[in-house]
Amino acid sequence: MINSQGDNIFSRKYNDFLVIGHRGASSEAPENTLKAFERAIELNADYIEFDLQKTLDN
């Protein structure tokens, strides 16, 4: 798996942990919002997981 910077996330050492903001920082802001994503970045999350859905108008 490659992140947006082109780094292979599986190349980290065995004992390193990744912090992934589930739907941003969903415990501190409404999930899947810019506010939640910004808060996850402030909390030093390595990655942000979010939901994406295609609409009828693309």
PyMOL Python script that loads the backbone (N, CA, C, O; Angstrom):
from pymol import cmd

cmd.read_pdbstr("""\
ATOM      1  N   MET A   1       0.847  -1.163   0.000  1.00  0.00           N
ATOM      2  CA  MET A   1       0.000   0.000   0.000  1.00  0.00           C
ATOM      3  C   MET A   1       0.895   1.229   0.000  1.00  0.00           C
ATOM      4  O   MET A   1       1.884   1.284   0.731  1.00  0.00           O
ATOM      5  N   ILE A   2       0.553   2.197  -0.806  1.00  0.00           N
ATOM      6  CA  ILE A   2       1.351   3.411  -0.968  1.00  0.00           C
ATOM      7  C   ILE A   2       0.529   4.606  -0.489  1.00  0.00           C
ATOM      8  O   ILE A   2      -0.657   4.709  -0.801  1.00  0.00           O
ATOM      9  N   ASN A   3       1.155   5.506   0.265  1.00  0.00           N
ATOM     10  CA  ASN A   3       0.442   6.719   0.677  1.00  0.00           C
ATOM     11  C   ASN A   3       0.611   7.804  -0.373  1.00  0.00           C
ATOM     12  O   ASN A   3       1.247   7.581  -1.403  1.00  0.00           O
ATOM     13  N   SER A   4       0.039   8.988  -0.116  1.00  0.00           N
ATOM     14  CA  SER A   4       0.061  10.053  -1.120  1.00  0.00           C
ATOM     15  C   SER A   4       1.454  10.606  -1.381  1.00  0.00           C
ATOM     16  O   SER A   4       1.668  11.258  -2.404  1.00  0.00           O
ATOM     17  N   GLN A   5       2.409  10.365  -0.484  1.00  0.00           N
ATOM     18  CA  GLN A   5       3.784  10.804  -0.702  1.00  0.00           C
ATOM     19  C   GLN A   5       4.610   9.751  -1.438  1.00  0.00           C
ATOM     20  O   GLN A   5       5.794   9.968  -1.696  1.00  0.00           O
ATOM     21  N   GLY A   6       4.002   8.614  -1.778  1.00  0.00           N
ATOM     22  CA  GLY A   6       4.703   7.565  -2.487  1.00  0.00           C
ATOM     23  C   GLY A   6       5.464   6.612  -1.585  1.00  0.00           C
ATOM     24  O   GLY A   6       6.248   5.795  -2.069  1.00  0.00           O
ATOM     25  N   ASP A   7       5.244   6.704  -0.263  1.00  0.00           N
ATOM     26  CA  ASP A   7       5.925   5.817   0.673  1.00  0.00           C
ATOM     27  C   ASP A   7       5.178   4.495   0.784  1.00  0.00           C
ATOM     28  O   ASP A   7       3.948   4.471   0.823  1.00  0.00           O
ATOM     29  N   ASN A   8       5.915   3.408   0.835  1.00  0.00           N
ATOM     30  CA  ASN A   8       5.319   2.097   1.052  1.00  0.00           C
ATOM     31  C   ASN A   8       5.100   1.934   2.548  1.00  0.00           C
ATOM     32  O   ASN A   8       6.065   1.854   3.308  1.00  0.00           O
ATOM     33  N   ILE A   9       3.830   1.884   2.986  1.00  0.00           N
ATOM     34  CA  ILE A   9       3.571   1.842   4.429  1.00  0.00           C
ATOM     35  C   ILE A   9       3.971   0.510   5.048  1.00  0.00           C
ATOM     36  O   ILE A   9       4.130   0.426   6.266  1.00  0.00           O
ATOM     37  N   PHE A  10       4.136  -0.531   4.241  1.00  0.00           N
ATOM     38  CA  PHE A  10       4.530  -1.817   4.789  1.00  0.00           C
ATOM     39  C   PHE A  10       6.038  -1.935   4.969  1.00  0.00           C
ATOM     40  O   PHE A  10       6.524  -2.963   5.441  1.00  0.00           O
ATOM     41  N   SER A  11       6.784  -0.896   4.599  1.00  0.00           N
ATOM     42  CA  SER A  11       8.235  -0.945   4.760  1.00  0.00           C
ATOM     43  C   SER A  11       8.673  -0.517   6.158  1.00  0.00           C
ATOM     44  O   SER A  11       9.863  -0.562   6.469  1.00  0.00           O
ATOM     45  N   ARG A  12       7.731  -0.104   7.006  1.00  0.00           N
ATOM     46  CA  ARG A  12       8.085   0.280   8.378  1.00  0.00           C
ATOM     47  C   ARG A  12       8.514  -0.949   9.167  1.00  0.00           C
ATOM     48  O   ARG A  12       8.179  -2.081   8.818  1.00  0.00           O
ATOM     49  N   LYS A  13       9.254  -0.705  10.227  1.00  0.00           N
ATOM     50  CA  LYS A  13       9.700  -1.798  11.077  1.00  0.00           C
ATOM     51  C   LYS A  13       8.507  -2.498  11.718  1.00  0.00           C
ATOM     52  O   LYS A  13       7.427  -1.919  11.831  1.00  0.00           O
ATOM     53  N   TYR A  14       8.706  -3.726  12.129  1.00  0.00           N
ATOM     54  CA  TYR A  14       7.654  -4.541  12.729  1.00  0.00           C
ATOM     55  C   TYR A  14       7.027  -3.873  13.941  1.00  0.00           C
ATOM     56  O   TYR A  14       5.813  -3.965  14.127  1.00  0.00           O
ATOM     57  N   ASN A  15       7.816  -3.205  14.770  1.00  0.00           N
ATOM     58  CA  ASN A  15       7.286  -2.660  16.019  1.00  0.00           C
ATOM     59  C   ASN A  15       6.808  -1.217  15.902  1.00  0.00           C
ATOM     60  O   ASN A  15       6.422  -0.627  16.911  1.00  0.00           O
ATOM     61  N   ASP A  16       6.820  -0.635  14.722  1.00  0.00           N
ATOM     62  CA  ASP A  16       6.287   0.713  14.540  1.00  0.00           C
ATOM     63  C   ASP A  16       4.767   0.647  14.415  1.00  0.00           C
ATOM     64  O   ASP A  16       4.219  -0.284  13.824  1.00  0.00           O
ATOM     65  N   PHE A  17       4.108   1.630  14.969  1.00  0.00           N
ATOM     66  CA  PHE A  17       2.658   1.708  14.874  1.00  0.00           C
ATOM     67  C   PHE A  17       2.266   2.842  13.942  1.00  0.00           C
ATOM     68  O   PHE A  17       2.900   3.897  13.928  1.00  0.00           O
ATOM     69  N   LEU A  18       1.236   2.619  13.178  1.00  0.00           N
ATOM     70  CA  LEU A  18       0.638   3.678  12.375  1.00  0.00           C
ATOM     71  C   LEU A  18      -0.590   4.182  13.119  1.00  0.00           C
ATOM     72  O   LEU A  18      -1.366   3.394  13.659  1.00  0.00           O
ATOM     73  N   VAL A  19      -0.759   5.487  13.144  1.00  0.00           N
ATOM     74  CA  VAL A  19      -1.960   6.076  13.724  1.00  0.00           C
ATOM     75  C   VAL A  19      -2.839   6.511  12.563  1.00  0.00           C
ATOM     76  O   VAL A  19      -2.452   7.357  11.757  1.00  0.00           O
ATOM     77  N   ILE A  20      -4.033   5.918  12.488  1.00  0.00           N
ATOM     78  CA  ILE A  20      -4.949   6.205  11.393  1.00  0.00           C
ATOM     79  C   ILE A  20      -6.205   6.837  11.973  1.00  0.00           C
ATOM     80  O   ILE A  20      -6.884   6.238  12.806  1.00  0.00           O
ATOM     81  N   GLY A  21      -6.507   8.050  11.528  1.00  0.00           N
ATOM     82  CA  GLY A  21      -7.711   8.743  11.981  1.00  0.00           C
ATOM     83  C   GLY A  21      -8.922   8.177  11.262  1.00  0.00           C
ATOM     84  O   GLY A  21      -9.118   8.426  10.072  1.00  0.00           O
ATOM     85  N   HIS A  22      -9.737   7.412  11.989  1.00  0.00           N
ATOM     86  CA  HIS A  22     -10.929   6.791  11.405  1.00  0.00           C
ATOM     87  C   HIS A  22     -11.978   7.866  11.160  1.00  0.00           C
ATOM     88  O   HIS A  22     -12.542   8.422  12.103  1.00  0.00           O
ATOM     89  N   ARG A  23     -12.235   8.154   9.890  1.00  0.00           N
ATOM     90  CA  ARG A  23     -13.150   9.225   9.492  1.00  0.00           C
ATOM     91  C   ARG A  23     -12.709  10.562  10.065  1.00  0.00           C
ATOM     92  O   ARG A  23     -13.526  11.388  10.472  1.00  0.00           O
ATOM     93  N   GLY A  24     -11.401  10.750  10.087  1.00  0.00           N
ATOM     94  CA  GLY A  24     -10.809  11.935  10.705  1.00  0.00           C
ATOM     95  C   GLY A  24     -10.661  11.676  12.190  1.00  0.00           C
ATOM     96  O   GLY A  24     -10.430  10.540  12.604  1.00  0.00           O
ATOM     97  N   ALA A  25     -10.789  12.708  12.989  1.00  0.00           N
ATOM     98  CA  ALA A  25     -10.798  12.543  14.450  1.00  0.00           C
ATOM     99  C   ALA A  25     -12.263  12.514  14.867  1.00  0.00           C
ATOM    100  O   ALA A  25     -12.769  13.470  15.454  1.00  0.00           O
ATOM    101  N   SER A  26     -12.933  11.419  14.559  1.00  0.00           N
ATOM    102  CA  SER A  26     -14.389  11.353  14.694  1.00  0.00           C
ATOM    103  C   SER A  26     -14.880  11.432  16.134  1.00  0.00           C
ATOM    104  O   SER A  26     -16.066  11.666  16.367  1.00  0.00           O
ATOM    105  N   SER A  27     -13.997  11.243  17.094  1.00  0.00           N
ATOM    106  CA  SER A  27     -14.422  11.388  18.491  1.00  0.00           C
ATOM    107  C   SER A  27     -14.412  12.851  18.929  1.00  0.00           C
ATOM    108  O   SER A  27     -14.934  13.187  19.992  1.00  0.00           O
ATOM    109  N   GLU A  28     -13.816  13.722  18.107  1.00  0.00           N
ATOM    110  CA  GLU A  28     -13.684  15.132  18.487  1.00  0.00           C
ATOM    111  C   GLU A  28     -14.394  16.091  17.543  1.00  0.00           C
ATOM    112  O   GLU A  28     -14.517  17.276  17.852  1.00  0.00           O
ATOM    113  N   ALA A  29     -14.861  15.608  16.405  1.00  0.00           N
ATOM    114  CA  ALA A  29     -15.560  16.447  15.428  1.00  0.00           C
ATOM    115  C   ALA A  29     -16.479  15.534  14.617  1.00  0.00           C
ATOM    116  O   ALA A  29     -16.270  14.321  14.585  1.00  0.00           O
ATOM    117  N   PRO A  30     -17.492  16.102  13.963  1.00  0.00           N
ATOM    118  CA  PRO A  30     -18.363  15.259  13.141  1.00  0.00           C
ATOM    119  C   PRO A  30     -17.540  14.467  12.118  1.00  0.00           C
ATOM    120  O   PRO A  30     -16.712  15.030  11.402  1.00  0.00           O
ATOM    121  N   GLU A  31     -17.782  13.161  12.063  1.00  0.00           N
ATOM    122  CA  GLU A  31     -16.951  12.316  11.201  1.00  0.00           C
ATOM    123  C   GLU A  31     -17.121  12.662   9.731  1.00  0.00           C
ATOM    124  O   GLU A  31     -18.175  13.129   9.297  1.00  0.00           O
ATOM    125  N   ASN A  32     -16.055  12.421   8.977  1.00  0.00           N
ATOM    126  CA  ASN A  32     -15.993  12.687   7.533  1.00  0.00           C
ATOM    127  C   ASN A  32     -16.181  14.161   7.191  1.00  0.00           C
ATOM    128  O   ASN A  32     -16.731  14.487   6.139  1.00  0.00           O
ATOM    129  N   THR A  33     -15.729  15.052   8.070  1.00  0.00           N
ATOM    130  CA  THR A  33     -15.788  16.488   7.786  1.00  0.00           C
ATOM    131  C   THR A  33     -14.373  17.043   7.746  1.00  0.00           C
ATOM    132  O   THR A  33     -13.446  16.441   8.288  1.00  0.00           O
ATOM    133  N   LEU A  34     -14.211  18.195   7.101  1.00  0.00           N
ATOM    134  CA  LEU A  34     -12.886  18.825   7.073  1.00  0.00           C
ATOM    135  C   LEU A  34     -12.387  19.107   8.482  1.00  0.00           C
ATOM    136  O   LEU A  34     -11.195  18.978   8.760  1.00  0.00           O
ATOM    137  N   LYS A  35     -13.299  19.492   9.372  1.00  0.00           N
ATOM    138  CA  LYS A  35     -12.903  19.755  10.758  1.00  0.00           C
ATOM    139  C   LYS A  35     -12.305  18.497  11.401  1.00  0.00           C
ATOM    140  O   LYS A  35     -11.305  18.583  12.113  1.00  0.00           O
ATOM    141  N   ALA A  36     -12.909  17.338  11.155  1.00  0.00           N
ATOM    142  CA  ALA A  36     -12.390  16.082  11.698  1.00  0.00           C
ATOM    143  C   ALA A  36     -11.043  15.729  11.074  1.00  0.00           C
ATOM    144  O   ALA A  36     -10.154  15.237  11.770  1.00  0.00           O
ATOM    145  N   PHE A  37     -10.878  15.974   9.772  1.00  0.00           N
ATOM    146  CA  PHE A  37      -9.605  15.690   9.109  1.00  0.00           C
ATOM    147  C   PHE A  37      -8.508  16.614   9.629  1.00  0.00           C
ATOM    148  O   PHE A  37      -7.390  16.175   9.898  1.00  0.00           O
ATOM    149  N   GLU A  38      -8.839  17.896   9.767  1.00  0.00           N
ATOM    150  CA  GLU A  38      -7.855  18.855  10.294  1.00  0.00           C
ATOM    151  C   GLU A  38      -7.441  18.496  11.717  1.00  0.00           C
ATOM    152  O   GLU A  38      -6.270  18.614  12.077  1.00  0.00           O
ATOM    153  N   ARG A  39      -8.405  18.057  12.526  1.00  0.00           N
ATOM    154  CA  ARG A  39      -8.091  17.679  13.909  1.00  0.00           C
ATOM    155  C   ARG A  39      -7.203  16.441  13.934  1.00  0.00           C
ATOM    156  O   ARG A  39      -6.293  16.361  14.760  1.00  0.00           O
ATOM    157  N   ALA A  40      -7.441  15.481  13.056  1.00  0.00           N
ATOM    158  CA  ALA A  40      -6.592  14.290  12.987  1.00  0.00           C
ATOM    159  C   ALA A  40      -5.160  14.676  12.638  1.00  0.00           C
ATOM    160  O   ALA A  40      -4.212  14.103  13.177  1.00  0.00           O
ATOM    161  N   ILE A  41      -5.000  15.641  11.742  1.00  0.00           N
ATOM    162  CA  ILE A  41      -3.664  16.126  11.384  1.00  0.00           C
ATOM    163  C   ILE A  41      -3.015  16.800  12.584  1.00  0.00           C
ATOM    164  O   ILE A  41      -1.833  16.587  12.853  1.00  0.00           O
ATOM    165  N   GLU A  42      -3.788  17.618  13.313  1.00  0.00           N
ATOM    166  CA  GLU A  42      -3.268  18.275  14.521  1.00  0.00           C
ATOM    167  C   GLU A  42      -2.813  17.250  15.560  1.00  0.00           C
ATOM    168  O   GLU A  42      -1.865  17.493  16.308  1.00  0.00           O
ATOM    169  N   LEU A  43      -3.495  16.102  15.602  1.00  0.00           N
ATOM    170  CA  LEU A  43      -3.156  15.036  16.551  1.00  0.00           C
ATOM    171  C   LEU A  43      -2.060  14.111  16.015  1.00  0.00           C
ATOM    172  O   LEU A  43      -1.766  13.078  16.617  1.00  0.00           O
ATOM    173  N   ASN A  44      -1.457  14.484  14.884  1.00  0.00           N
ATOM    174  CA  ASN A  44      -0.339  13.751  14.275  1.00  0.00           C
ATOM    175  C   ASN A  44      -0.699  12.366  13.756  1.00  0.00           C
ATOM    176  O   ASN A  44       0.116  11.445  13.822  1.00  0.00           O
ATOM    177  N   ALA A  45      -1.911  12.216  13.242  1.00  0.00           N
ATOM    178  CA  ALA A  45      -2.266  10.948  12.608  1.00  0.00           C
ATOM    179  C   ALA A  45      -1.385  10.746  11.377  1.00  0.00           C
ATOM    180  O   ALA A  45      -1.115  11.691  10.637  1.00  0.00           O
ATOM    181  N   ASP A  46      -0.941   9.510  11.164  1.00  0.00           N
ATOM    182  CA  ASP A  46      -0.142   9.193   9.977  1.00  0.00           C
ATOM    183  C   ASP A  46      -1.002   9.178   8.714  1.00  0.00           C
ATOM    184  O   ASP A  46      -0.550   9.573   7.639  1.00  0.00           O
ATOM    185  N   TYR A  47      -2.232   8.723   8.856  1.00  0.00           N
ATOM    186  CA  TYR A  47      -3.163   8.605   7.736  1.00  0.00           C
ATOM    187  C   TYR A  47      -4.553   8.971   8.213  1.00  0.00           C
ATOM    188  O   TYR A  47      -4.837   8.941   9.411  1.00  0.00           O
ATOM    189  N   ILE A  48      -5.418   9.317   7.272  1.00  0.00           N
ATOM    190  CA  ILE A  48      -6.822   9.573   7.564  1.00  0.00           C
ATOM    191  C   ILE A  48      -7.643   8.658   6.670  1.00  0.00           C
ATOM    192  O   ILE A  48      -7.468   8.643   5.451  1.00  0.00           O
ATOM    193  N   GLU A  49      -8.531   7.901   7.280  1.00  0.00           N
ATOM    194  CA  GLU A  49      -9.448   7.025   6.547  1.00  0.00           C
ATOM    195  C   GLU A  49     -10.771   7.771   6.455  1.00  0.00           C
ATOM    196  O   GLU A  49     -11.235   8.337   7.445  1.00  0.00           O
ATOM    197  N   PHE A  50     -11.383   7.775   5.273  1.00  0.00           N
ATOM    198  CA  PHE A  50     -12.661   8.459   5.125  1.00  0.00           C
ATOM    199  C   PHE A  50     -13.537   7.710   4.137  1.00  0.00           C
ATOM    200  O   PHE A  50     -13.058   6.908   3.335  1.00  0.00           O
ATOM    201  N   ASP A  51     -14.825   7.988   4.212  1.00  0.00           N
ATOM    202  CA  ASP A  51     -15.785   7.375   3.307  1.00  0.00           C
ATOM    203  C   ASP A  51     -15.925   8.240   2.065  1.00  0.00           C
ATOM    204  O   ASP A  51     -15.927   9.468   2.141  1.00  0.00           O
ATOM    205  N   LEU A  52     -16.041   7.590   0.944  1.00  0.00           N
ATOM    206  CA  LEU A  52     -16.193   8.274  -0.332  1.00  0.00           C
ATOM    207  C   LEU A  52     -17.305   7.575  -1.089  1.00  0.00           C
ATOM    208  O   LEU A  52     -17.335   6.347  -1.173  1.00  0.00           O
ATOM    209  N   GLN A  53     -18.211   8.355  -1.635  1.00  0.00           N
ATOM    210  CA  GLN A  53     -19.326   7.765  -2.354  1.00  0.00           C
ATOM    211  C   GLN A  53     -19.559   8.542  -3.643  1.00  0.00           C
ATOM    212  O   GLN A  53     -19.611   9.772  -3.638  1.00  0.00           O
ATOM    213  N   LYS A  54     -19.696   7.826  -4.727  1.00  0.00           N
ATOM    214  CA  LYS A  54     -19.955   8.454  -6.022  1.00  0.00           C
ATOM    215  C   LYS A  54     -21.436   8.826  -6.105  1.00  0.00           C
ATOM    216  O   LYS A  54     -22.308   8.032  -5.752  1.00  0.00           O
ATOM    217  N   THR A  55     -21.702  10.034  -6.573  1.00  0.00           N
ATOM    218  CA  THR A  55     -23.078  10.492  -6.731  1.00  0.00           C
ATOM    219  C   THR A  55     -23.531  10.308  -8.174  1.00  0.00           C
ATOM    220  O   THR A  55     -22.715  10.057  -9.061  1.00  0.00           O
ATOM    221  N   LEU A  56     -24.816  10.433  -8.399  1.00  0.00           N
ATOM    222  CA  LEU A  56     -25.347  10.252  -9.751  1.00  0.00           C
ATOM    223  C   LEU A  56     -24.811  11.288 -10.731  1.00  0.00           C
ATOM    224  O   LEU A  56     -24.695  11.010 -11.924  1.00  0.00           O
ATOM    225  N   ASP A  57     -24.484  12.483 -10.238  1.00  0.00           N
ATOM    226  CA  ASP A  57     -23.962  13.526 -11.127  1.00  0.00           C
ATOM    227  C   ASP A  57     -22.435  13.497 -11.239  1.00  0.00           C
ATOM    228  O   ASP A  57     -21.827  14.419 -11.781  1.00  0.00           O
ATOM    229  N   ASN A  58     -21.830  12.434 -10.723  1.00  0.00           N
ATOM    230  CA  ASN A  58     -20.387  12.225 -10.735  1.00  0.00           C
ATOM    231  C   ASN A  58     -19.667  13.247  -9.909  1.00  0.00           C
ATOM    232  O   ASN A  58     -18.440  13.211  -9.814  1.00  0.00           O
TER     233      ASN A  58
END
""", "prot")
cmd.dss("prot")
cmd.show_as("cartoon", "prot")
cmd.util.cbc("prot")
cmd.orient("prot")
